[in-house]
Amino acid sequence: MITFTKTQTAGEWRWLAETVGSDAEAVGGDTGTIQFSESGDVVSFDVDGTATGITIDPGTGASQFTVQLDVQGGVGFSGVTQYSSDPTLIVREQDGKPTGVLLRFAIDTQGIITGIFSNDENITLAQVALAEFPNPLGLLRSGDGIFDLASSTGTPIIGAAGDQFTSSILSGSLEMSNVDLVRQFTDMITTQRGFQASARVVTTADQVLEETMRLKR
């Protein structure tokens, strides 16, 4: 919101920019003067101090940004004017966007994480890095798919997919099993054979006991 206050000088007004209904706050360039000619068009629009625009702190942890006011709006009377009538100052157009909240994010093949906001703004948030080791077999298995560095792995080379490395990242994909299927099947068969052998021992022991009870009768 911008409030205009008339000064003692003819055609001159003091203006004050304020934020309304949010945690945002104007922290610089929020005051100044505007001078009109006798015909009502803008002669000058000045910001107090050395600021070139209104600096806004969103109050949400996001970076501050600057708003530029184009009060003249081009040529002649297309911007702010001063007439001998009730004030009717309105915003004719704007090139900014309203406050947005993060709806979802997407990850491309290079690992770039893009945030998609409710105000149709798409902003790059971060990038997933890849690491390559001179000796990947030297990594120490920590469990749950986690590996630790060891002295034998060498110095890791960190870079981006598709840039330093030919590898790419597939977002939203489920990795297939990366275990040794031959060994897993072998272990399964071995376990099954052991279970069958144990079951036979129990069956044989039960038959011997039953036969012993018959002999006793």
GUVEX-552751 format. One line per field, with one value per atom (N, C-alpha, C): z, y, x; residue number from 0; atom name. Coordinates in nm, 3 decimals. Layout:
# GUVEX-552751
z: (Z,...)
y: (Y,...)
x: (X,...)
pos: (NUM,...)
site: (CA,...)
//
This chain:
# GUVEX-552751
z: (0.000,0.000,0.000,-0.084,-0.091,-0.049,0.049,0.100,0.053,-0.006,-0.051,0.046,0.088,0.180,0.118,0.108,0.046,0.132,0.066,0.134,0.110,0.166,0.150,0.011,-0.060,-0.193,-0.296,-0.388,-0.489,-0.577,-0.591,-0.676,-0.619,-0.495,-0.437,-0.331,-0.332,-0.236,-0.179,-0.050,0.011,-0.002,-0.035,-0.044,0.052,0.099,0.194,0.150,0.129,0.089,0.211,0.228,0.341,0.291,0.363,0.332,0.420,0.366,0.436,0.436,0.554,0.563,0.543,0.575,0.563,0.655,0.662,0.742,0.669,0.542,0.464,0.520,0.496,0.549,0.452,0.429,0.347,0.432,0.389,0.469,0.406,0.294,0.230,0.107,0.077,-0.041,-0.037,0.085,0.098,0.119,0.109,0.121,0.013,-0.018,-0.117,-0.150,-0.259,-0.303,-0.450,-0.487,-0.626,-0.657,-0.771,-0.809,-0.939,-0.938,-1.056,-1.115,-1.244,-1.311,-1.293,-1.343,-1.332,-1.412,-1.515,-1.597,-1.537,-1.433,-1.364,-1.396,-1.487,-1.515,-1.424,-1.417,-1.326,-1.382,-1.293,-1.327,-1.276,-1.153,-1.094,-0.989,-0.972,-0.869,-0.803,-0.677,-0.608,-0.490,-0.467,-0.353,-0.255,-0.127,-0.025,-0.017,0.009,0.021,-0.114,-0.115,-0.238,-0.304,-0.248,-0.302,-0.439,-0.521,-0.655,-0.664,-0.557,-0.553,-0.412,-0.394,-0.263,-0.234,-0.129,-0.091,0.008,-0.025,0.056,0.118,0.249,0.318,0.335,0.269,0.276,0.416,0.505,0.641,0.653,0.548,0.547,0.537,0.540,0.520,0.377,0.286,0.145,0.128,0.017,-0.009,-0.029,0.006,-0.017,-0.167,-0.207,-0.347,-0.356,-0.474,-0.495,-0.595,-0.561,-0.647,-0.710,-0.843,-0.914,-0.950,-0.915,-0.944,-1.068,-1.171,-1.292,-1.288,-1.217,-1.196,-1.320,-1.409,-1.529,-1.636,-1.636,-1.724,-1.871,-1.913,-2.055,-2.085,-2.180,-2.226,-2.186,-2.142,-2.115,-1.986,-1.993,-1.874,-1.855,-1.898,-1.888,-1.753,-1.667,-1.535,-1.426,-1.315,-1.206,-1.248,-1.223,-1.256,-1.136,-1.141,-1.034,-1.096,-1.059,-1.106,-0.987,-1.013,-0.909,-0.891,-0.833,-0.809,-0.704,-0.667,-0.570,-0.625,-0.538,-0.585,-0.634,-0.743,-0.800,-0.845,-0.759,-0.794,-0.794,-0.906,-0.918,-0.988,-0.975,-1.044,-1.181,-1.285,-1.421,-1.466,-1.428,-1.466,-1.373,-1.368,-1.287,-1.357,-1.333,-1.395,-1.292,-1.169,-1.065,-1.046,-0.945,-0.915,-0.767,-0.730,-0.588,-0.514,-0.381,-0.300,-0.336,-0.348,-0.383,-0.279,-0.270,-0.181,-0.266,-0.214,-0.287,-0.295,-0.417,-0.439,-0.454,-0.533,-0.558,-0.618,-0.640,-0.704,-0.805,-0.900,-1.006,-1.017,-1.057,-1.072,-1.215,-1.288,-1.425,-1.430,-1.552,-1.568,-1.522,-1.507,-1.454,-1.303,-1.241,-1.096,-1.047,-1.137,-1.097,-1.036,-0.912,-0.840,-0.862,-0.925,-0.956,-0.870,-0.796,-0.716,-0.798,-0.790,-0.863,-0.761,-0.775,-0.677,-0.727,-0.632,-0.664,-0.747,-0.760,-0.840,-0.979,-1.026,-1.159,-1.174,-1.061,-1.065,-1.048,-1.135,-1.125,-1.094,-0.980,-0.933,-0.908,-0.954,-0.927,-0.781,-0.708,-0.565,-0.534,-0.602,-0.573,-0.687,-0.672,-0.770,-0.700,-0.741,-0.686,-0.748,-0.665,-0.714,-0.716,-0.807,-0.815,-0.776,-0.728,-0.690,-0.755,-0.806,-0.869,-0.795,-0.771,-0.693,-0.781,-0.766,-0.843,-0.816,-0.691,-0.655,-0.580,-0.651,-0.582,-0.499,-0.534,-0.457,-0.318,-0.295,-0.163,-0.065,-0.107,-0.016,0.092,0.210,0.323,0.330,0.333,0.340,0.483,0.498,0.630,0.651,0.550,0.561,0.508,0.469,0.416,0.292,0.211,0.088,0.109,0.226,0.259,0.261,0.201,0.197,0.255,0.320,0.377,0.301,0.307,0.245,0.321,0.248,0.308,0.241,0.301,0.246,0.108,0.079,-0.049,-0.162,-0.131,-0.237,-0.322,-0.266,-0.338,-0.318,-0.373,-0.359,-0.451,-0.397,-0.483,-0.578,-0.697,-0.796,-0.795,-0.756,-0.742,-0.859,-0.919,-1.034,-1.057,-1.170,-1.204,-1.314,-1.310,-1.413,-1.546,-1.651,-1.784,-1.812,-1.710,-1.728,-1.710,-1.584,-1.560,-1.583,-1.569,-1.585,-1.696,-1.757,-1.861,-1.800,-1.670,-1.604,-1.600,-1.586,-1.575,-1.456,-1.410,-1.295,-1.344,-1.299,-1.337,-1.216,-1.224,-1.113,-1.112,-0.991,-0.977,-1.022,-1.036,-1.080,-0.963,-0.962,-0.857,-0.909,-0.837,-0.880,-0.861,-0.961,-0.949,-0.850,-0.809,-0.713,-0.771,-0.689,-0.736,-0.663,-0.607,-0.541,-0.645,-0.603,-0.689,-0.690,-0.799,-0.804,-0.799,-0.864,-0.864,-0.722,-0.646,-0.508,-0.422,-0.443,-0.364,-0.391,-0.519,-0.551,-0.492,-0.496,-0.439,-0.290,-0.220,-0.075,-0.045,-0.131,-0.108,-0.124,-0.228,-0.251,-0.136,-0.091,0.021,0.146,0.173,0.290,0.278,0.157,0.135,0.156,0.103,0.120,0.267,0.340,0.483,0.559,0.521,0.586,0.557,0.430,0.395,0.471,0.483,0.557,0.703,0.762,0.903,0.921,0.825,0.834,0.826,0.744,0.733,0.863,0.925,1.053,1.157,1.162,1.258,1.227,1.097,1.058,1.096,1.068,1.101,1.252,1.330,1.475,1.526,1.465,1.506,1.475,1.358,1.322,1.416,1.452,1.545,1.680,1.727,1.856,1.853,1.742,1.730,1.728,1.658,1.653,1.789,1.866,2.000,2.092,2.080,2.160,2.124,1.999,1.959,2.020,2.016,2.071,2.221,2.286,2.430,2.461,2.376,2.395,2.365)
y: (-0.119,0.000,0.124,0.223,0.349,0.463,0.539,0.653,0.782,0.874,1.003,1.112,1.194,1.305,1.436,1.532,1.661,1.741,1.803,1.892,2.038,2.128,2.271,2.321,2.243,2.283,2.250,2.341,2.321,2.200,2.112,1.995,1.886,1.899,1.798,1.716,1.585,1.492,1.404,1.367,1.265,1.131,1.028,0.896,0.798,0.702,0.601,0.465,0.369,0.234,0.143,0.067,-0.025,-0.158,-0.265,-0.395,-0.417,-0.490,-0.511,-0.660,-0.710,-0.846,-0.958,-0.939,-1.047,-1.016,-1.110,-1.091,-1.010,-0.978,-0.900,-0.759,-0.699,-0.565,-0.489,-0.361,-0.276,-0.229,-0.261,-0.232,-0.125,-0.071,0.033,0.088,0.213,0.275,0.288,0.294,0.294,0.434,0.537,0.675,0.761,0.871,0.963,1.072,1.141,1.250,1.234,1.288,1.292,1.435,1.485,1.623,1.624,1.699,1.713,1.853,1.862,1.992,2.057,2.178,2.247,2.176,2.104,2.032,1.897,1.851,1.728,1.606,1.615,1.499,1.498,1.384,1.366,1.437,1.520,1.587,1.505,1.458,1.378,1.284,1.171,1.074,1.031,1.067,1.045,0.951,0.870,0.779,0.835,0.839,0.891,0.804,0.868,0.795,0.758,0.649,0.603,0.487,0.448,0.333,0.367,0.264,0.280,0.219,0.157,0.096,0.057,-0.006,-0.047,-0.187,-0.201,-0.331,-0.398,-0.520,-0.593,-0.716,-0.733,-0.854,-0.941,-1.059,-1.141,-1.188,-1.194,-1.240,-1.389,-1.462,-1.608,-1.680,-1.605,-1.665,-1.655,-1.616,-1.600,-1.472,-1.461,-1.346,-1.219,-1.106,-0.978,-0.948,-0.869,-0.832,-0.685,-0.629,-0.486,-0.467,-0.376,-0.343,-0.207,-0.199,-0.073,-0.016,0.109,0.175,0.262,0.232,0.313,0.405,0.517,0.605,0.686,0.703,0.781,0.698,0.568,0.476,0.506,0.566,0.592,0.741,0.782,0.921,0.990,1.115,1.194,1.154,1.137,1.114,0.967,0.875,0.733,0.674,0.748,0.697,0.765,0.801,0.873,1.018,1.070,1.210,1.281,1.413,1.493,1.584,1.557,1.640,1.701,1.799,1.863,1.785,1.665,1.578,1.476,1.390,1.285,1.190,1.138,1.048,0.915,0.866,0.737,0.658,0.654,0.586,0.434,0.368,0.223,0.169,0.039,-0.028,-0.073,-0.019,-0.052,-0.186,-0.213,-0.338,-0.366,-0.491,-0.529,-0.642,-0.648,-0.753,-0.852,-0.841,-0.934,-1.047,-1.127,-1.239,-1.239,-1.294,-1.300,-1.403,-1.405,-1.502,-1.644,-1.733,-1.871,-1.968,-2.083,-2.190,-2.309,-2.386,-2.500,-2.610,-2.647,-2.752,-2.888,-2.895,-3.020,-2.986,-3.086,-3.064,-3.175,-3.144,-3.239,-3.248,-3.365,-3.389,-3.438,-3.369,-3.410,-3.506,-3.544,-3.645,-3.597,-3.466,-3.412,-3.392,-3.432,-3.421,-3.283,-3.195,-3.061,-3.068,-3.020,-3.022,-2.887,-2.890,-2.769,-2.766,-2.655,-2.638,-2.575,-2.631,-2.581,-2.516,-2.385,-2.308,-2.275,-2.236,-2.211,-2.086,-1.999,-1.878,-1.895,-2.022,-2.055,-2.024,-2.013,-1.988,-2.121,-2.148,-2.266,-2.221,-2.264,-2.217,-2.338,-2.328,-2.432,-2.424,-2.534,-2.537,-2.596,-2.703,-2.770,-2.866,-2.939,-3.039,-3.158,-3.277,-3.401,-3.426,-3.446,-3.470,-3.621,-3.662,-3.800,-3.808,-3.924,-3.946,-4.074,-4.067,-4.183,-4.213,-4.341,-4.382,-4.460,-4.436,-4.514,-4.664,-4.700,-4.841,-4.860,-4.873,-4.887,-5.014,-5.119,-5.243,-5.227,-5.115,-5.092,-5.026,-4.991,-4.928,-5.026,-4.974,-5.057,-5.059,-5.176,-5.189,-5.162,-5.064,-5.029,-5.082,-5.139,-5.191,-5.093,-5.144,-5.063,-4.985,-5.043,-4.976,-4.862,-4.852,-4.742,-4.796,-4.718,-4.755,-4.641,-4.677,-4.579,-4.581,-4.466,-4.456,-4.540,-4.586,-4.657,-4.607,-4.637,-4.590,-4.648,-4.763,-4.829,-4.780,-4.698,-4.653,-4.542,-4.468,-4.355,-4.230,-4.120,-3.992,-3.987,-3.961,-3.960,-3.840,-3.861,-3.754,-3.716,-3.594,-3.549,-3.459,-3.484,-3.404,-3.420,-3.368,-3.371,-3.473,-3.534,-3.630,-3.560,-3.623,-3.565,-3.456,-3.422,-3.319,-3.381,-3.402,-3.472,-3.622,-3.675,-3.818,-3.844,-3.961,-3.999,-4.058,-4.085,-4.140,-4.037,-4.084,-3.996,-4.041,-3.953,-3.980,-3.999,-4.106,-4.134,-4.104,-3.996,-3.956,-4.039,-4.075,-4.149,-4.293,-4.348,-4.487,-4.572,-4.698,-4.792,-4.881,-4.883,-4.962,-5.111,-5.189,-5.334,-5.387,-5.511,-5.571,-5.576,-5.534,-5.535,-5.640,-5.742,-5.850,-5.955,-6.047,-6.157,-6.263,-6.267,-6.357,-6.504,-6.538,-6.677,-6.723,-6.637,-6.675,-6.684,-6.591,-6.592,-6.719,-6.758,-6.882,-7.003,-7.002,-7.114,-7.125,-7.009,-7.010,-7.057,-7.018,-7.058,-7.209,-7.264,-7.408,-7.484,-7.433,-7.498,-7.498,-7.386,-7.376,-7.470,-7.476,-7.565,-7.711,-7.751,-7.890,-7.920,-7.825,-7.846,-7.862,-7.782,-7.794,-7.930,-7.974,-8.104,-8.217,-8.207,-8.311,-8.313,-8.196,-8.189,-8.246,-8.218,-8.271,-8.423,-8.479,-8.624,-8.686,-8.621,-8.672,-8.677,-8.571,-8.568,-8.678,-8.697,-8.801,-8.940,-8.964,-9.093,-9.117,-9.016,-9.029,-9.057,-8.996,-9.019,-9.162,-9.213,-9.351,-9.452,-9.426,-9.516,-9.518,-9.401,-9.393,-9.467,-9.450,-9.518,-9.670,-9.716,-9.861,-9.914,-9.836,-9.876,-9.891,-9.801,-9.807,-9.931,-9.968,-10.091,-10.214,-10.221,-10.336,-10.349,-10.234,-10.238,-10.292,-10.256,-10.307,-10.456)
x: (0.085,0.000,0.088,0.051,0.128,0.036,0.081,0.005,0.072,-0.007,0.042,-0.003,0.090,0.059,0.105,0.015,0.045,0.143,0.241,0.336,0.297,0.375,0.348,0.386,0.468,0.512,0.404,0.380,0.276,0.310,0.214,0.230,0.317,0.361,0.451,0.378,0.405,0.347,0.457,0.443,0.530,0.458,0.530,0.470,0.538,0.462,0.509,0.454,0.543,0.503,0.502,0.394,0.381,0.324,0.357,0.300,0.176,0.081,-0.047,-0.081,-0.122,-0.176,-0.078,0.050,0.149,0.266,0.361,0.481,0.586,0.561,0.657,0.669,0.786,0.811,0.901,0.867,0.952,1.071,1.192,1.311,1.400,1.360,1.441,1.374,1.399,1.342,1.192,1.135,0.989,0.930,1.011,0.962,1.025,0.958,1.012,0.912,0.935,0.847,0.813,0.697,0.655,0.609,0.651,0.622,0.542,0.432,0.347,0.360,0.337,0.336,0.198,0.184,0.056,-0.053,-0.013,-0.112,-0.149,-0.075,-0.112,-0.029,0.067,0.150,0.273,0.341,0.455,0.578,0.637,0.762,0.880,0.870,0.979,0.921,0.989,0.954,1.084,1.102,1.228,1.209,1.313,1.318,1.419,1.383,1.474,1.599,1.714,1.840,1.896,1.971,2.038,1.965,1.852,1.778,1.721,1.709,1.651,1.512,1.467,1.335,1.299,1.184,1.137,1.189,1.271,1.325,1.231,1.188,1.092,1.159,1.140,1.182,1.057,1.049,0.927,0.892,0.993,0.966,0.948,0.983,0.968,1.102,1.212,1.343,1.391,1.302,1.341,1.423,1.492,1.577,1.493,1.552,1.487,1.482,1.385,1.373,1.334,1.354,1.328,1.215,1.124,1.011,1.035,1.029,1.045,0.908,0.884,0.757,0.773,0.694,0.695,0.573,0.586,0.470,0.435,0.533,0.504,0.435,0.463,0.389,0.403,0.510,0.529,0.531,0.448,0.449,0.318,0.328,0.206,0.138,0.004,-0.076,-0.113,-0.029,-0.060,-0.024,0.048,0.086,0.005,0.073,0.008,-0.011,-0.130,-0.160,-0.221,-0.222,-0.282,-0.388,-0.515,-0.624,-0.698,-0.775,-0.855,-0.985,-0.972,-1.088,-1.050,-1.144,-1.115,-1.010,-0.920,-0.814,-0.871,-0.818,-0.860,-0.739,-0.634,-0.511,-0.531,-0.506,-0.518,-0.394,-0.374,-0.263,-0.312,-0.256,-0.298,-0.240,-0.116,-0.052,0.064,0.106,0.221,0.295,0.426,0.506,0.559,0.509,0.550,0.449,0.470,0.380,0.347,0.232,0.196,0.280,0.266,0.337,0.293,0.387,0.356,0.408,0.344,0.389,0.433,0.526,0.580,0.475,0.435,0.337,0.403,0.505,0.576,0.712,0.793,0.922,0.949,1.034,1.069,1.220,1.268,1.412,1.437,1.524,1.552,1.669,1.710,1.814,1.951,1.970,2.096,2.092,1.982,1.972,1.931,1.888,1.846,1.707,1.694,1.567,1.498,1.382,1.306,1.180,1.163,1.043,0.932,0.812,0.696,0.603,0.581,0.507,0.366,0.281,0.140,0.118,0.219,0.204,0.265,0.274,0.327,0.475,0.545,0.689,0.762,0.860,0.944,1.087,1.139,1.269,1.360,1.484,1.583,1.626,1.606,1.635,1.773,1.809,1.936,1.966,2.077,2.114,2.176,2.136,2.190,2.327,2.427,2.564,2.592,2.678,2.723,2.870,2.910,3.050,3.101,3.221,3.284,3.413,3.438,3.555,3.652,3.781,3.879,3.868,3.834,3.820,3.688,3.575,3.446,3.435,3.514,3.508,3.568,3.638,3.697,3.604,3.483,3.387,3.344,3.320,3.279,3.126,3.069,2.924,2.877,2.787,2.734,2.593,2.532,2.396,2.294,2.176,2.067,2.108,2.195,2.237,2.333,2.394,2.486,2.628,2.720,2.860,2.944,3.054,3.146,3.278,3.346,3.478,3.580,3.678,3.791,3.919,4.030,4.156,4.184,4.124,4.150,4.060,3.959,3.867,3.927,4.021,4.078,3.994,4.040,3.970,3.849,3.731,3.611,3.611,3.557,3.540,3.391,3.362,3.223,3.187,3.072,3.028,2.880,2.834,2.691,2.667,2.550,2.511,2.496,2.547,2.537,2.639,2.718,2.821,2.959,2.998,3.125,3.113,2.991,2.970,2.869,2.881,2.784,2.658,2.659,2.542,2.430,2.307,2.192,2.107,2.021,1.935,1.792,1.728,1.589,1.501,1.427,1.340,1.213,1.168,1.043,1.052,1.172,1.189,1.236,1.192,1.231,1.342,1.453,1.567,1.539,1.577,1.562,1.666,1.645,1.737,1.878,1.976,2.115,2.198,2.130,2.202,2.243,2.329,2.374,2.264,2.185,2.071,2.115,2.227,2.275,2.304,2.372,2.406,2.280,2.185,2.063,1.982,1.972,1.901,1.972,2.106,2.182,2.157,2.160,2.135,1.993,1.897,1.759,1.743,1.807,1.798,1.865,1.980,2.050,1.963,1.900,1.812,1.694,1.638,1.523,1.563,1.680,1.725,1.749,1.806,1.829,1.699,1.597,1.466,1.404,1.413,1.358,1.427,1.561,1.635,1.595,1.577,1.536,1.397,1.308,1.173,1.173,1.260,1.268,1.320,1.417,1.470,1.359,1.278,1.167,1.067,1.037,0.942,0.994,1.123,1.183,1.181,1.217,1.216,1.076,0.976,0.838,0.795,0.836,0.802,0.869,0.996,1.067,0.998,0.957,0.889,0.756,0.683,0.556,0.573,0.677,0.703,0.744,0.818,0.859,0.739,0.641,0.522,0.440,0.437,0.365,0.429,0.564,0.633,0.607,0.594,0.570,0.432,0.331,0.197,0.191)
pos: (0,0,0,1,1,1,2,2,2,3,3,3,4,4,4,5,5,5,6,6,6,7,7,7,8,8,8,9,9,9,10,10,10,11,11,11,12,12,12,13,13,13,14,14,14,15,15,15,16,16,16,17,17,17,18,18,18,19,19,19,20,20,20,21,21,21,22,22,22,23,23,23,24,24,24,25,25,25,26,26,26,27,27,27,28,28,28,29,29,29,30,30,30,31,31,31,32,32,32,33,33,33,34,34,34,35,35,35,36,36,36,37,37,37,38,38,38,39,39,39,40,40,40,41,41,41,42,42,42,43,43,43,44,44,44,45,45,45,46,46,46,47,47,47,48,48,48,49,49,49,50,50,50,51,51,51,52,52,52,53,53,53,54,54,54,55,55,55,56,56,56,57,57,57,58,58,58,59,59,59,60,60,60,61,61,61,62,62,62,63,63,63,64,64,64,65,65,65,66,66,66,67,67,67,68,68,68,69,69,69,70,70,70,71,71,71,72,72,72,73,73,73,74,74,74,75,75,75,76,76,76,77,77,77,78,78,78,79,79,79,80,80,80,81,81,81,82,82,82,83,83,83,84,84,84,85,85,85,86,86,86,87,87,87,88,88,88,89,89,89,90,90,90,91,91,91,92,92,92,93,93,93,94,94,94,95,95,95,96,96,96,97,97,97,98,98,98,99,99,99,100,100,100,101,101,101,102,102,102,103,103,103,104,104,104,105,105,105,106,106,106,107,107,107,108,108,108,109,109,109,110,110,110,111,111,111,112,112,112,113,113,113,114,114,114,115,115,115,116,116,116,117,117,117,118,118,118,119,119,119,120,120,120,121,121,121,122,122,122,123,123,123,124,124,124,125,125,125,126,126,126,127,127,127,128,128,128,129,129,129,130,130,130,131,131,131,132,132,132,133,133,133,134,134,134,135,135,135,136,136,136,137,137,137,138,138,138,139,139,139,140,140,140,141,141,141,142,142,142,143,143,143,144,144,144,145,145,145,146,146,146,147,147,147,148,148,148,149,149,149,150,150,150,151,151,151,152,152,152,153,153,153,154,154,154,155,155,155,156,156,156,157,157,157,158,158,158,159,159,159,160,160,160,161,161,161,162,162,162,163,163,163,164,164,164,165,165,165,166,166,166,167,167,167,168,168,168,169,169,169,170,170,170,171,171,171,172,172,172,173,173,173,174,174,174,175,175,175,176,176,176,177,177,177,178,178,178,179,179,179,180,180,180,181,181,181,182,182,182,183,183,183,184,184,184,185,185,185,186,186,186,187,187,187,188,188,188,189,189,189,190,190,190,191,191,191,192,192,192,193,193,193,194,194,194,195,195,195,196,196,196,197,197,197,198,198,198,199,199,199,200,200,200,201,201,201,202,202,202,203,203,203,204,204,204,205,205,205,206,206,206,207,207,207,208,208,208,209,209,209,210,210,210,211,211,211,212,212,212,213,213,213,214,214,214,215,215,215,216,216,216)
site: (N,CA,C,N,CA,C,N,CA,C,N,CA,C,N,CA,C,N,CA,C,N,CA,C,N,CA,C,N,CA,C,N,CA,C,N,CA,C,N,CA,C,N,CA,C,N,CA,C,N,CA,C,N,CA,C,N,CA,C,N,CA,C,N,CA,C,N,CA,C,N,CA,C,N,CA,C,N,CA,C,N,CA,C,N,CA,C,N,CA,C,N,CA,C,N,CA,C,N,CA,C,N,CA,C,N,CA,C,N,CA,C,N,CA,C,N,CA,C,N,CA,C,N,CA,C,N,CA,C,N,CA,C,N,CA,C,N,CA,C,N,CA,C,N,CA,C,N,CA,C,N,CA,C,N,CA,C,N,CA,C,N,CA,C,N,CA,C,N,CA,C,N,CA,C,N,CA,C,N,CA,C,N,CA,C,N,CA,C,N,CA,C,N,CA,C,N,CA,C,N,CA,C,N,CA,C,N,CA,C,N,CA,C,N,CA,C,N,CA,C,N,CA,C,N,CA,C,N,CA,C,N,CA,C,N,CA,C,N,CA,C,N,CA,C,N,CA,C,N,CA,C,N,CA,C,N,CA,C,N,CA,C,N,CA,C,N,CA,C,N,CA,C,N,CA,C,N,CA,C,N,CA,C,N,CA,C,N,CA,C,N,CA,C,N,CA,C,N,CA,C,N,CA,C,N,CA,C,N,CA,C,N,CA,C,N,CA,C,N,CA,C,N,CA,C,N,CA,C,N,CA,C,N,CA,C,N,CA,C,N,CA,C,N,CA,C,N,CA,C,N,CA,C,N,CA,C,N,CA,C,N,CA,C,N,CA,C,N,CA,C,N,CA,C,N,CA,C,N,CA,C,N,CA,C,N,CA,C,N,CA,C,N,CA,C,N,CA,C,N,CA,C,N,CA,C,N,CA,C,N,CA,C,N,CA,C,N,CA,C,N,CA,C,N,CA,C,N,CA,C,N,CA,C,N,CA,C,N,CA,C,N,CA,C,N,CA,C,N,CA,C,N,CA,C,N,CA,C,N,CA,C,N,CA,C,N,CA,C,N,CA,C,N,CA,C,N,CA,C,N,CA,C,N,CA,C,N,CA,C,N,CA,C,N,CA,C,N,CA,C,N,CA,C,N,CA,C,N,CA,C,N,CA,C,N,CA,C,N,CA,C,N,CA,C,N,CA,C,N,CA,C,N,CA,C,N,CA,C,N,CA,C,N,CA,C,N,CA,C,N,CA,C,N,CA,C,N,CA,C,N,CA,C,N,CA,C,N,CA,C,N,CA,C,N,CA,C,N,CA,C,N,CA,C,N,CA,C,N,CA,C,N,CA,C,N,CA,C,N,CA,C,N,CA,C,N,CA,C,N,CA,C,N,CA,C,N,CA,C,N,CA,C,N,CA,C,N,CA,C,N,CA,C,N,CA,C,N,CA,C,N,CA,C,N,CA,C,N,CA,C,N,CA,C,N,CA,C,N,CA,C,N,CA,C,N,CA,C,N,CA,C,N,CA,C,N,CA,C,N,CA,C,N,CA,C,N,CA,C,N,CA,C,N,CA,C,N,CA,C,N,CA,C,N,CA,C,N,CA,C,N,CA,C,N,CA,C,N,CA,C,N,CA,C,N,CA,C,N,CA,C,N,CA,C,N,CA,C,N,CA,C,N,CA,C,N,CA,C,N,CA,C,N,CA,C,N,CA,C)
//
